[in-house]
Amino acid sequence: MLELGVVEHSDSPWASPVVLVPKPHSKDGKKEMRFCVDYRGLNLVTKTDAHPIPRADELIDTLASAKYLSTFDLTAGYWQIKLSEDAKPKTAFSTIGGHYQFTEMPFGLKNAPTTFQRLVNTVLQGLEAFSAAYLDDIAVFSSSWDDHLVHLWKVLEALQKAGLTIKASKCQIGQGKVVYLGHLVGGEQIAPLQGKIQTIIDWVPPTTQTQVRAFLGLTGYYRRFIKNYGSIAAPLNDLTSKKMPKKVLWTANCQKAIEELKQAMCSAPVLKSPCYSKKFYVQADASELGVGAVLSQLNSEGQDQPVAFISRRLTPREKRWSAIEREAFAVVWALKKLRPYLFGTHFIVQTDHKPLLWLKQMKGENPKLLRWSISLQGMDYTVEHRPGSSHSNADGLSRYFHLDNEDSSGHG
């Protein structure tokens, strides 16, 4: 790094510790180490930069509907940002060979991701109609080949003007489908990568809370593909409680959970990318335990194909509601959760609870139902009855929920 000019000698009073972290994939079976600086102390006294990071699921949805796709990976991303003279001393670290500080933005700083995202957003400003970026992963998407060539030229020109370089070996140019943020996207389809699925299948039973969280983090990233994810993962989530020991007690229920998640990933459905010129269908349902919904569209064969699964449990207060109140809440919650897909277009709400056919015409007999009905008046929808036998997608989700009361969905 010293030869590359990434670091320089320093006399800074700051000194963060250096740690060597094993690389997950070493060459020729040899153990390789990654040089890292532990900036946790510096981060504690750093003011947070609130610049937003894009939602990965929204970017994936956008790309999947394009006909032509290209992706670029910026070379050594963070190192392409020069540090100010005032910032350099704060990045200082000590080794047996001396005291050094970074000249380019290092990994590990609290605000490094948001700083980099702001830079890329600025570089691509005005090109958002056909380009997107998640940190150093840039994508270009188009509906025709001629447009794609123009779009590629504009994006590459913008990167060149900004002095940013891309890693040629990681470029995907003019493809119908590309790998982006851990998914295979394109052709109006979204699927998890086979390599990620295999990693989950090969995962050995964890023995510590850290290992459990790592497994849940990987499977949770693909929860939009796994029906009833919250329920299946419940025994594993329980292991991560602060009340539980750091060395986990692996039970039969835990083993069953990990096997079910592996099986679910093996048979995960290929989700349909949302097409905003086609009608959306929302199947919502409630049980005494939770609420669930499925957002779907019809494919070219007229078959129902899921876009996303969402679910959550009911609170103790919500569980005391009447059946019609729970069913109405399932619809209201689902429509608000799915609002980015549904707002500004006409869609169909499908329910197996006949009284909800009057959701849009609720009167004043029940203030709660009336309030919910009014809250949806800005949305353009029709409620249709769908018999319970045809309503199994949402019905199952309402009975299996995320035990920490957070939404189980593909939307964060």
Secondary structure, 3 states (H helix, E strand, C coil): CCCCCCEEECCCCCCECEEEEECCCCHHHCCCEEEEECCHHHHHCCCCCCCCCCCHHHHHHHHHCCCEEEEEEECCHHHHCECCCCCHHHHCEEECCEEEEECECCCCCCCHHHHHHHHHHHHCCCCCCCEEEECCEEEEEECCHHHHHHHHHHHHHHHHHCCCCECHHHCEEEECEEEECCEEEECCEEEECHHHHHHHHCCCCCCEHHHHHHHHHHHHHCHHHCCCHHHHCHHHHHHCCCCCCCECCCCHHHHHHHHHHHHHHHCCCCEECCCCCCCEEEEEEECCCEEEEEEEEECCCCCEEEEEEEEEECCHHHHCCCHHHHHHHHHHHHHHHCHHHHCCCCEEEEECCHHHHHHHHCCCCCHHHHHHHHHCCCCCEEEEECCHHHCHHHHHHHHCCCCCCCCECCCC
